[in-house]
Amino acid sequence: MKKIIFIVLALFILIQFIPYGKDHTNPAVIAEPKWDSLETRALFMKACVDCHTNETKWPAYSNVAPISWIVYHHVVDGREHFNISAWGHQKKNKGKDAAEELEEGEMPLKSYLLAHPESKLTDAETKLLIQGLKNTFGEEKED
């Protein structure tokens, strides 16, 4: 049993040296969208700031592998698909999908809300944010 614990501990220590997920830089904020209201922006910043802006707050656990790998992947993926800090400058910025993702319960990620309960929106706040996102970015049109 001691040998297994030693091996697990050694592996845990070794994976800390894998560089993936260690870049916790926040690029400069280039531009933001023209929000329909300050309330929409405030709700977005409450629930979405860490993955969909260049203003990510990197908590201490985001430095510990393998959790750091997951956090880093979520931030990179979130910024790639929808980043309000590079509005109008990023080729792919799916603003029109934002309200739909929220309506369908796809965002914020459940794992994110577990680690950040302060980011959870009430039902009323969620409805306000959905409408604000539609007002700000438009709606995805079905074919």
Order of alpha helices (4+ residues) and beta strands (2+ residues): alpha-alpha-alpha-alpha-alpha-alpha
